[in-house]
Amino acid sequence: MKPVLIAGIGNIFHGDDGFGVAVAERLTRAPLPAHLHDLVEVVDIGIRGLDLAYALTGGYRLAVLVDTVQRGEAPGTLYVIEPEAAAMPAEGEAPISPHGVDPASVLRLARVMGGRCAQVLLVGCEPASFGAEDEGRMGLSDEIAAAVDEAAALALSVATDWLNDNAPATAGATLEEIVT
C-alpha cells in the first residue's frame, strides 16, 4: 500500500459536484511525477462514502480528499482545509449514507471503524451550480472546469509537501515500514 491517497469525491450527475471526480480523472490520465509514483494512489471515489471510509482504515498516512466546498467565495476558488470529524451520531442514527459522501461523516465512520490515517486534508473548490435539485445537471460549469488542472496540481503539491515534511521520520525506511 502507498502512504498517500488522493480521492476524488462527487456526483457527476449534479453539475459541479462532479469536480472531485474530474480531478481524479485528470490525475489518472497521465503518469504521476516520478517522485510520487510509488507513494501516491489516486482513486475516483465518486459517491461511494463507505468505500472511502474503508480506504481511510487501510493504512494510508495522508488522505487528500478533493470535493466541492461552499464557503461563499467566487466559483472556482480553491481551498486546502483540514476537516474535522463531526460529533458521534446519536443512538440509532446512521453514521453515513452508503451512497453519499460528507467528509465529516466519512471521517467519523472511519474513526469508529478504527481508522489509522494520520492526516486528512481537503482540496475544495467553490461550486457555481449543482443543477436543479430534482433534475441535476451533467458537466461542470466553465469556472469549475477551468479549476480542475490547478486543483490536480494543488493535490499533488499537498502530497509532496506532506511527504517532504515527513521524510526525516521515514529516511532509510522501506515502503512497507513507511506505511505501517
N, C-alpha and C positions, 0 to 999 in steps of 0.2 A: 504494500500500500504506500502511496505517496503521502508526504506530510501535509500538503496543501490541497484543498478542494476549492474550486471556483464553481458555484452553482447558479445557473440562470433560472429565475423563478418567474412565472406569469402564465396568463391565459391568452393565447394567440387569437381567440375569438372575441376578445374585449379590447380591441384597439391598442392603446399604448400599454396596457397591462402585459402585452407580449414582449416588452422591452428586454427583460432578463433573458428570455429565450433567444431573442435576436443577438444579444451579446454572446451567449454561449455558442450559438451557431457561428458567429463571426470568429470566435476563438478556435473553433474546431475545424474551420475551413483550411487553415494553414498550420504547419507545424509550429509548436511553441518555440520561443527562443531557446537555443541550446542550453543555456544555464538553468532553464526551468523544466526542460523536457522530462527529466527523471524525478522531479519534485512536485509538479503541479498536475492535478487531474481536473479536467473541465467536464461538467455534466449539465445537460438540459433537464432540470427537474420539472419544469412546467408547473402543473397544478398538483403534483403528487407530494403533498405535505408529509405523509407517512414515510415515503422513500427518503425525503430529506432528513427527517428525524432519525431514521435508521442509519443514514450516512453519517450523521453527526455523532453516532455512538460507535463508529467503526475505526476510531483511532487517528483521525486527522488531527493535526496540531493547530491548523488555521483553516477556517472556512470563510470564504469571501462570497457572500450572497449578493446577487445582482437582481434588483427589482425596482419597481416604481415606488416613489415616496412623495406624498403630498405634504409640502411644507409652506406653500403659498408663494413660491418664487416663480420666475418665468419658466415656461415649459422648456425642457431640455437642460435645465440646471442640474449639475451632478453634485452628489454629496458622498462623503465617506463617514459612516455612522457606526458606532459600537452599540448594537441593540441590547436591550436587557430583557431577560425572560419576564413575562408578566407574572402576577401573583398566581399561586396554585389554584386550579379550578375548584369550585365548590363541590361538595359531595354529590355524586351522580351526574355532574356536568362533564360532557365530553371534552377532553383536553385539546382536540384538534379535529377538524373535518378531514376525512381521508382524501377529499378532492379539492382542498383549498390550502393555500399557503399564507399564513400570517406569521411572519418571522418570530414574533414574541411567543406565539403559541407553540411553534415548532421547537424553539429553544427550551420552553417549559417542558414539553413532552420528552425531548432528548435528555434533559436533566433527570426526569422521573425514570427514564429507561436506563440511567446510568451512563449518560454521555460523558466522554472524556475529552472533547475538543477543547484545547487550551484557550483559543480565542476565536471569536466570530466577529466579522466586520461586514457591513452592508454598503455596497456601492449602489446608491439610489439615484434615480432620475425623476425630476418633476414632470408628471404627465400633462398632456394637453386634453386628451379625450379618451374615454373608455367606450364610447358609443352609447346608444340608448340602452337603458337598464335591461329591458326585456328583449332587445334585439342584438346588442353587442355591435361590433364592427370589426372587420378584417383589416389588418395592416396598421402600421404605426403612422402617427402624424408626422408631417415633414420635419418639425423641430426635433422630435424624438428619434426619428430615423437618422438624422444628422448627428445625433449624440452617441450612436452605437459604437463607432470606431474609437471615439475618445473614451468611452466607458470601458471598452475592452482593454485599451492601453492602461487606463487607471487601475483596473482589476489586476493586471499583470504587475504594475508598479507597486501596488499594495502588497502583493505576494512577494515580490523581490525585496522590498524594504523589510518585510517581516523575516524573510529568510536571512537577510544580511544582519538584522538585529539579533537573531538567534544563532548566528554562526558560531560564536565562541562556545556556546553550550553543546554544539554538535561537531566541533572541529575534530577531525580524525575518526569520527564515528561512521559506521556503515549505515546504509539507508535503513536497514531493519532496526538499528539502535536509535536512529533519529525518530522513527515513527513510534516506537514503544516508550 
